[in-house]
Amino acid sequence: MQIRDRYAPSPTGLQHIGGIRTALFNYLLVRSQRRRSGEGAFILRLEDTDRSRFDRRYVQNIYDTFDWLRIHWDEGPDTGGPAGPYIQSERLELYKKYALELEAQGLAYYCFCSPERLERLREDREAAHSSQSGYDRRCRDIDAGEARRRAGAGVESWTIRLKIPLGEYTRFHDRILGDVEWKNDDINPDPVLIKSDGFPTYHLANVVDDHLMGITHVLRAQEWLSSTPLHVIMYGAFGWEPPEFCHLPLIMGTDGKKLSKRHGTTSIDEFRSQGYLSGALINYVALLGASYEEGKDIYTLAELEERFSPEKLNKAPAIFDYKKLEWYNGVYIRMKGDGELAELCLPYAVKAGLFGGPGQEPNEEQRNLFIRAMPLIRERLVYLNEAAAKLGYLFTEPEVPPAEEFIPKKGDLAAAVTLLRGGRELVKPLAEAADDETAETLIKDYAEKNAVKLGDLMMPLRVAITGARVSPPLFGSLRLLGTERSLERVDRALARLS
């Protein structure tokens, strides 16, 4: 069987971790089959029927996000395909047609209850502390011919509701959860299929589209599990075979509650702006609720495609650990070469104004220096956007820090000045040393000869060169700045201290 699955986001908000994991698992399911048989299709469908919250910016966010993640669909609004259109607002006549078919068979009915009446019903139940919820099925028993006449007259607004079979059970099999049984009386009472504005509800559009697009597998979060009995009832009403369902484990915060903004960043745009690598994010998200190989943490997208299967998904909720994601990001940063890492960090550095002002691009000399500086910060970067702050001293002259920053532990200002003068003697040989090992030998020999601690000797020199006690490696900094610029900074510091 050829697998056809889909990611069907609603353009009512930014793409977030939960949605990305759903898309990724659907993508991997198709790619895993394609590697074996050459078949399968991953589809993007935009479910834009919630017009009150729809925004075109969110449509663009979907495209931008998956372009950044390098996850591409085989069929979709921008690529086309045999089952289009792939935007629900362009398929309205289809939904109306199928809703009317159900109504004609007595499996759905016209409802004339106004929003005001439904609100009063809700308020009255709350006041009476009633256990009942949802629609009270007031219009369910209106004569079908009379209901059609009223709807056709155009005087009253109407919706079309599905008749939920009462007193029965709905059963389906889930790939992760196994056999599921649901009492029909616990399903949302007679849900709306077509709204008064002519747009379908999520449930009708979802079922119709999945059938017409030939969707064979539906992988979605467990929060949608309660909707599945309703969808199974609708498939049965239409006489269609439902797809295979696979409800993914929830994503929780470390406090055991469902992941949300209170735990930290959840939107992909925020992760991007903070300087996460797409590969690190995909690697980590692919492990949320899944396990592939004992003792292995790092996977390329191609490796995930080879290993993925629904059998490797877990029932238990997945814990989203921001510290673990930071670790992944650091690992992926350290896997990059100097040129590639520089290109990844460059947009953040430009935005931060590293090269003369916010938005200013580097000249050739600055770009080359930026690339050569990557070895100094690669091991220290957690996020790409940290590069500008860590390397600012290479591109602008840092202010001379207060005197106390130069003073070593158990020392005083006079000792700091003496140590810095000794460090000045070492600037030229250190800046011209072939490598860190040579530089380290030079400074160690000087420290031993002059009976000073190596740390005490290096610290004032580091502060003079970089403007901070904590900075990228001193030897590499001296080589990049060169003897002349480095001596100027030491002399400026000595003048201030003296």
C-alpha positions as semicolon CSV with decimal commas, in nm:
position;residue;x (nm);y (nm);z (nm)
1;M;0,000;0,000;0,000
2;Q;0,125;0,344;-0,089
3;I;0,133;0,566;0,218
4;R;-0,026;0,907;0,178
5;D;-0,030;1,126;0,484
6;R;-0,058;1,495;0,550
7;Y;0,022;1,787;0,773
8;A;-0,287;2,007;0,795
9;P;-0,216;2,323;0,995
10;S;-0,465;2,600;1,058
11;P;-0,314;2,941;0,966
12;T;-0,430;3,099;1,292
13;G;-0,097;3,125;1,471
14;L;0,277;3,070;1,445
15;Q;0,417;2,722;1,395
16;H;0,511;2,563;1,726
17;I;0,691;2,257;1,859
18;G;0,384;2,033;1,872
19;G;0,287;2,107;1,514
20;I;0,641;2,061;1,389
21;R;0,667;1,721;1,555
22;T;0,340;1,614;1,391
23;A;0,464;1,730;1,052
24;L;0,804;1,567;1,102
25;F;0,661;1,226;1,197
26;N;0,423;1,232;0,898
27;Y;0,713;1,331;0,672
28;L;0,937;1,057;0,812
29;L;0,666;0,791;0,772
30;V;0,639;0,867;0,400
31;R;1,014;0,897;0,349
32;S;1,077;0,568;0,526
33;Q;0,844;0,390;0,282
34;R;0,985;0,577;-0,016
35;R;1,334;0,455;0,072
36;R;1,206;0,097;0,058
37;S;0,962;0,105;-0,232
38;G;0,993;0,443;-0,401
39;E;0,626;0,517;-0,320
40;G;0,448;0,753;-0,083
41;A;0,340;1,116;-0,068
42;F;0,358;1,376;0,208
43;I;0,091;1,644;0,164
44;L;0,046;1,995;0,301
45;R;-0,316;2,104;0,338
46;L;-0,412;2,445;0,477
47;E;-0,720;2,421;0,697
48;D;-0,824;2,785;0,681
49;T;-1,195;2,757;0,760
50;D;-1,163;2,948;1,090
51;R;-1,194;3,286;0,919
52;S;-1,218;3,483;1,245
53;R;-0,855;3,398;1,332
54;F;-0,711;3,344;0,985
55;D;-0,417;3,564;0,888
56;R;-0,206;3,544;0,570
57;R;0,106;3,609;0,779
58;Y;0,055;3,269;0,935
59;V;0,036;3,108;0,592
60;Q;0,372;3,260;0,506
61;N;0,503;3,147;0,843
62;I;0,422;2,787;0,749
63;Y;0,623;2,814;0,427
64;D;0,913;2,996;0,593
65;T;0,931;2,751;0,882
66;F;0,949;2,438;0,670
67;D;1,189;2,598;0,426
68;W;1,419;2,665;0,723
69;L;1,373;2,309;0,851
70;R;1,435;2,172;0,499
71;I;1,121;1,961;0,517
72;H;0,937;1,966;0,186
73;W;0,602;1,818;0,085
74;D;0,522;1,632;-0,234
75;E;0,180;1,792;-0,283
76;G;0,051;2,121;-0,151
77;P;-0,081;2,468;-0,227
78;D;0,251;2,589;-0,365
79;T;0,353;2,268;-0,548
80;G;0,018;2,145;-0,677
81;G;-0,074;1,781;-0,716
82;P;-0,350;1,546;-0,830
83;A;-0,575;1,596;-0,526
84;G;-0,592;1,976;-0,517
85;P;-0,687;2,236;-0,437
86;Y;-0,501;2,201;-0,106
87;I;-0,657;2,504;0,063
88;Q;-0,991;2,436;0,229
89;S;-1,143;2,776;0,154
90;E;-1,112;2,681;-0,214
91;R;-1,314;2,360;-0,161
92;L;-1,634;2,499;-0,005
93;E;-1,875;2,356;-0,263
94;L;-1,736;2,008;-0,198
95;Y;-1,814;2,027;0,171
96;K;-2,163;2,158;0,114
97;K;-2,229;1,881;-0,138
98;Y;-2,130;1,606;0,105
99;A;-2,317;1,762;0,398
100;L;-2,633;1,777;0,187
101;E;-2,585;1,412;0,092
102;L;-2,593;1,319;0,460
103;E;-2,899;1,537;0,514
104;A;-3,079;1,371;0,223
105;Q;-3,008;1,029;0,379
106;G;-3,144;1,139;0,717
107;L;-2,797;1,127;0,873
108;A;-2,778;1,502;0,920
109;Y;-3,034;1,780;0,962
110;Y;-3,092;2,155;0,935
111;C;-3,068;2,348;1,259
112;F;-3,225;2,693;1,301
113;C;-3,108;2,771;1,655
114;S;-2,958;3,120;1,678
115;P;-2,627;3,192;1,856
116;E;-2,831;3,384;2,115
117;R;-3,047;3,082;2,189
118;L;-2,743;2,856;2,224
119;E;-2,579;3,105;2,460
120;R;-2,893;3,119;2,677
121;L;-2,895;2,741;2,686
122;R;-2,538;2,737;2,811
123;E;-2,607;3,004;3,074
124;D;-2,923;2,830;3,200
125;R;-2,735;2,502;3,243
126;E;-2,457;2,676;3,431
127;A;-2,707;2,845;3,660
128;A;-2,877;2,511;3,728
129;H;-2,540;2,335;3,776
130;S;-2,648;2,088;3,508
131;S;-2,413;1,810;3,402
132;Q;-2,538;1,840;3,044
133;S;-2,328;2,021;2,786
134;G;-2,338;2,089;2,415
135;Y;-2,638;2,115;2,187
136;D;-2,975;1,993;2,315
137;R;-3,082;1,851;1,973
138;R;-3,387;2,079;1,957
139;C;-3,403;2,074;1,575
140;R;-3,321;1,704;1,533
141;D;-3,682;1,593;1,504
142;I;-3,811;1,870;1,274
143;D;-3,971;1,710;0,967
144;A;-3,704;1,693;0,696
145;G;-3,930;1,840;0,427
146;E;-4,034;2,126;0,654
147;A;-3,669;2,192;0,744
148;R;-3,567;2,207;0,377
149;R;-3,852;2,447;0,303
150;R;-3,746;2,678;0,586
151;A;-3,383;2,666;0,479
152;G;-3,473;2,738;0,117
153;A;-3,692;3,035;0,209
154;G;-3,384;3,233;0,306
155;V;-3,553;3,401;0,602
156;E;-3,375;3,213;0,880
157;S;-3,009;3,144;0,915
158;W;-2,927;2,775;0,945
159;T;-2,654;2,522;1,001
160;I;-2,634;2,153;0,918
161;R;-2,570;1,915;1,206
162;L;-2,466;1,551;1,209
163;K;-2,700;1,299;1,375
164;I;-2,489;1,110;1,627
165;P;-2,634;0,755;1,670
166;L;-2,756;0,743;2,029
167;G;-2,710;0,459;2,275
168;E;-2,426;0,302;2,075
169;Y;-2,049;0,268;2,093
170;T;-1,787;0,368;1,835
171;R;-1,476;0,155;1,806
172;F;-1,150;0,206;1,618
173;H;-0,790;0,087;1,631
174;D;-0,503;0,321;1,703
175;R;-0,148;0,226;1,601
176;I;-0,009;0,335;1,939
177;L;-0,302;0,307;2,180
178;G;-0,452;-0,015;2,044
179;D;-0,829;-0,075;2,037
180;V;-1,032;0,226;2,152
181;E;-1,403;0,221;2,245
182;W;-1,607;0,538;2,290
183;K;-1,963;0,576;2,412
184;N;-2,157;0,782;2,158
185;D;-2,348;0,960;2,434
186;D;-2,012;1,112;2,539
187;I;-1,946;1,259;2,194
188;N;-2,023;1,625;2,132
189;P;-2,403;1,620;2,073
190;D;-2,487;1,650;1,702
191;P;-2,194;1,873;1,599
192;V;-2,227;2,132;1,324
193;L;-2,102;2,029;0,979
194;I;-2,181;2,346;0,782
195;K;-2,181;2,680;0,966
196;S;-2,425;2,962;0,901
197;D;-2,162;3,143;0,688
198;G;-2,140;2,845;0,452
199;F;-1,799;2,736;0,576
200;P;-1,752;2,380;0,700
201;T;-1,642;2,297;1,051
202;Y;-1,305;2,134;1,104
203;H;-1,461;1,789;1,142
204;L;-1,647;1,779;0,810
205;A;-1,367;1,934;0,607
206;N;-1,108;1,708;0,768
207;V;-1,294;1,387;0,691
208;V;-1,397;1,485;0,338
209;D;-1,048;1,602;0,247
210;D;-0,871;1,302;0,396
211;H;-1,095;1,073;0,193
212;L;-1,074;1,262;-0,135
213;M;-0,697;1,308;-0,101
214;G;-0,650;0,938;-0,041
215;I;-0,496;0,979;0,304
216;T;-0,400;0,637;0,437
217;H;-0,246;0,735;0,773
218;V;-0,336;1,010;1,018
219;L;-0,061;1,089;1,268
220;R;-0,168;1,361;1,508
221;A;-0,137;1,456;1,874
222;Q;-0,334;1,269;2,140
223;E;-0,526;1,587;2,218
224;W;-0,726;1,508;1,902
225;L;-0,820;1,161;2,027
226;S;-1,163;1,276;2,147
227;S;-1,246;1,393;1,793
228;T;-1,167;1,055;1,638
229;P;-1,494;0,876;1,734
230;L;-1,686;1,158;1,566
231;H;-1,470;1,122;1,255
232;V;-1,517;0,744;1,253
233;I;-1,896;0,796;1,270
234;M;-1,871;1,035;0,974
235;Y;-1,666;0,787;0,771
236;G;-1,933;0,527;0,840
237;A;-2,212;0,767;0,741
238;F;-2,044;0,832;0,407
239;G;-1,964;0,464;0,358
240;W;-1,592;0,531;0,345
241;E;-1,302;0,336;0,492
242;P;-1,127;0,543;0,759
243;P;-0,750;0,588;0,750
244;E;-0,517;0,428;1,002
245;F;-0,499;0,644;1,314
246;C;-0,187;0,704;1,519
247;H;-0,223;0,948;1,808
248;L;0,116;1,080;1,916
249;P;0,208;1,115;2,284
250;L;0,161;1,457;2,439
251;I;0,457;1,690;2,485
252;M;0,494;1,794;2,847
253;G;0,713;2,040;3,032
254;T;0,954;1,920;3,299
255;D;0,681;1,999;3,554
256;G;0,458;1,728;3,405
257;K;0,209;1,974;3,254
258;K;0,134;2,018;2,885
259;L;0,402;2,225;2,715
260;S;0,302;2,590;2,677
261;K;0,449;2,938;2,671
262;R;0,480;2,936;3,048
263;H;0,758;2,679;3,011
264;G;0,953;2,892;2,763
265;T;0,986;2,927;2,389
266;T;0,744;2,716;2,185
267;S;0,715;2,892;1,846
268;I;0,970;2,803;1,581
269;D;1,024;3,171;1,502
270;E;1,147;3,226;1,858
271;F;1,384;2,931;1,837
272;R;1,522;3,071;1,511
273;S;1,568;3,422;1,651
274;Q;1,752;3,280;1,953
275;G;2,002;3,110;1,725
276;Y;1,902;2,745;1,717
277;L;2,013;2,532;1,423
278;S;1,737;2,362;1,226
279;G;1,924;2,030;1,235
280;A;1,949;2,039;1,614
281;L;1,579;2,118;1,649
282;I;1,475;1,838;1,412
283;N;1,706;1,589;1,586
284;Y;1,563;1,672;1,927
285;V;1,198;1,690;1,820
286;A;1,230;1,354;1,643
287;L;1,313;1,197;1,980
288;L;1,007;1,342;2,159
289;G;0,802;1,028;2,207
290;A;1,017;0,804;1,990
291;S;1,329;0,588;2,027
292;Y;1,540;0,463;1,739
293;E;1,868;0,309;1,850
294;E;2,012;0,238;2,194
295;G;2,295;0,471;2,291
296;K;2,266;0,700;1,989
297;D;2,162;1,064;2,024
298;I;2,268;1,237;1,702
299;Y;2,075;1,167;1,382
300;T;2,077;1,334;1,046
301;L;1,744;1,376;0,870
302;A;1,846;1,098;0,629
303;E;1,916;0,863;0,922
304;L;1,577;0,943;1,074
305;E;1,413;0,862;0,741
306;E;1,583;0,523;0,740
307;R;1,489;0,432;1,097
308;F;1,139;0,575;1,149
309;S;0,833;0,356;1,195
310;P;0,517;0,390;1,410
311;E;0,636;0,092;1,616
312;K;0,913;0,313;1,755
313;L;0,665;0,563;1,900
314;N;0,582;0,557;2,270
315;K;0,252;0,579;2,457
316;A;0,394;0,780;2,744
317;P;0,409;1,161;2,724
318;A;0,733;1,313;2,601
319;I;0,919;1,561;2,822
320;F;1,050;1,873;2,651
321;D;1,379;1,961;2,822
322;Y;1,518;2,300;2,715
323;K;1,859;2,215;2,862
324;K;1,877;1,903;2,649
325;L;1,785;2,104;2,340
326;E;2,061;2,353;2,426
327;W;2,304;2,062;2,442
328;Y;2,194;1,946;2,098
329;N;2,239;2,295;1,959
330;G;2,591;2,316;2,098
331;V;2,678;1,978;1,946
332;Y;2,550;2,085;1,605
333;I;2,739;2,413;1,624
334;R;3,063;2,229;1,695
335;M;3,004;2,005;1,393
336;K;3,026;2,306;1,158
337;G;3,338;2,421;0,976
338;D;3,461;2,777;1,012
339;G;3,305;2,905;0,691
340;E;2,967;2,740;0,743
341;L;2,947;2,845;1,107
342;A;3,036;3,202;1,014
343;E;2,759;3,211;0,753
344;L;2,509;3,082;1,008
345;C;2,614;3,337;1,271
346;L;2,648;3,629;1,028
347;P;2,278;3,736;1,010
348;Y;2,264;3,759;1,388
349;A;2,590;3,954;1,400
350;V;2,464;4,197;1,134
351;K;2,139;4,248;1,323
352;A;2,333;4,313;1,644
353;G;2,543;4,581;1,473
354;L;2,879;4,405;1,505
355;F;3,014;4,560;1,186
356;G;2,940;4,925;1,252
357;G;2,568;4,950;1,322
358;P;2,246;4,744;1,319
359;G;2,188;4,598;0,975
360;Q;2,530;4,694;0,839
361;E;2,695;4,418;0,637
362;P;3,067;4,345;0,689
363;N;3,329;4,454;0,440
364;E;3,568;4,194;0,306
365;E;3,824;4,246;0,580
366;Q;3,561;4,220;0,852
367;R;3,408;3,910;0,695
368;N;3,747;3,737;0,680
369;L;3,818;3,827;1,041
370;F;3,476;3,695;1,143
371;I;3,546;3,360;0,974
372;R;3,893;3,335;1,129
373;A;3,741;3,403;1,472
374;M;3,509;3,101;1,461
375;P;3,759;2,861;1,626
376;L;3,773;3,098;1,925
377;I;3,401;3,068;2,002
378;R;3,289;2,737;1,853
379;E;3,330;2,547;2,181
380;R;3,165;2,829;2,377
381;L;2,856;2,890;2,164
382;V;2,519;2,759;2,272
383;Y;2,321;2,981;2,032
384;L;2,419;3,143;1,703
385;N;2,311;3,485;1,825
386;E;2,586;3,485;2,091
387;A;2,863;3,534;1,837
388;A;2,834;3,914;1,819
389;A;2,866;3,962;2,196
390;K;3,157;3,722;2,222
391;L;3,351;3,877;1,933
392;G;3,270;4,245;1,976
393;Y;3,623;4,324;2,103
394;L;3,769;4,219;1,765
395;F;3,566;4,474;1,569
396;T;3,551;4,772;1,803
397;E;3,790;4,906;2,065
398;P;3,657;4,798;2,404
399;E;3,641;5,045;2,690
400;V;3,914;5,001;2,949
401;P;3,738;4,827;3,240
402;P;3,755;4,956;3,598
403;A;4,084;4,893;3,776
404;E;3,943;4,620;3,999
405;E;3,885;4,401;3,693
406;F;4,262;4,379;3,643
407;I;4,350;4,289;4,000
408;P;4,416;3,918;4,063
409;K;4,296;3,738;4,374
410;K;4,497;3,831;4,684
411;G;4,661;4,110;4,481
412;D;4,645;4,485;4,455
413;L;4,664;4,753;4,188
414;A;5,043;4,768;4,198
415;A;5,063;4,394;4,141
416;A;4,818;4,420;3,850
417;V;5,030;4,690;3,685
418;T;5,347;4,483;3,728
419;L;5,180;4,174;3,583
420;L;5,038;4,370;3,289
421;R;5,380;4,517;3,212
422;G;5,518;4,166;3,209
423;G;5,234;4,061;2,982
424;R;5,322;4,347;2,748
425;E;5,664;4,193;2,691
426;L;5,489;3,876;2,575
427;V;5,241;4,037;2,332
428;K;5,464;4,021;2,025
429;P;5,589;3,662;2,069
430;L;5,241;3,540;2,162
431;A;5,075;3,718;1,867
432;E;5,332;3,575;1,629
433;A;5,337;3,222;1,776
434;A;5,252;2,952;1,522
435;D;4,991;2,786;1,743
436;D;4,843;2,773;2,093
437;E;5,092;2,511;2,209
438;T;5,385;2,735;2,123
439;A;5,220;3,035;2,289
440;E;5,144;2,834;2,602
441;T;5,505;2,724;2,632
442;L;5,622;3,085;2,601
443;I;5,396;3,223;2,872
444;K;5,456;2,929;3,108
445;D;5,832;2,976;3,080
446;Y;5,792;3,347;3,157
447;A;5,570;3,273;3,460
448;E;5,817;3,023;3,603
449;K;6,115;3,249;3,542
450;N;5,946;3,543;3,716
451;A;5,789;3,333;3,993
452;V;5,430;3,435;3,922
453;K;5,117;3,226;3,886
454;L;5,019;3,163;3,526
455;G;4,656;3,264;3,591
456;D;4,761;3,587;3,761
457;L;4,981;3,672;3,463
458;M;4,720;3,599;3,199
459;M;4,422;3,766;3,362
460;P;4,527;4,135;3,342
461;L;4,647;4,079;2,986
462;R;4,315;3,918;2,893
463;V;4,120;4,211;3,040
464;A;4,337;4,463;2,851
465;I;4,300;4,280;2,520
466;T;3,931;4,179;2,531
467;G;3,784;4,420;2,786
468;A;3,654;4,138;3,006
469;R;3,770;3,873;3,249
470;V;3,569;3,608;3,064
471;S;3,639;3,601;2,693
472;P;3,741;3,378;2,403
473;P;4,093;3,231;2,424
474;L;4,367;3,487;2,476
475;F;4,627;3,339;2,241
476;G;4,390;3,325;1,946
477;S;4,268;3,677;2,021
478;L;4,623;3,811;2,012
479;R;4,690;3,642;1,678
480;L;4,373;3,785;1,524
481;L;4,432;4,138;1,656
482;G;4,800;4,137;1,570
483;T;5,091;4,282;1,760
484;E;5,023;4,649;1,690
485;R;4,656;4,658;1,794
486;S;4,725;4,438;2,095
487;L;5,008;4,661;2,220
488;E;4,788;4,969;2,179
489;R;4,527;4,812;2,406
490;V;4,781;4,712;2,669
491;D;4,937;5,060;2,668
492;R;4,594;5,220;2,699
493;A;4,516;4,999;2,999
494;L;4,851;5,074;3,162
495;A;4,798;5,445;3,115
496;R;4,458;5,421;3,283
497;L;4,587;5,208;3,569
498;S;4,889;5,429;3,627
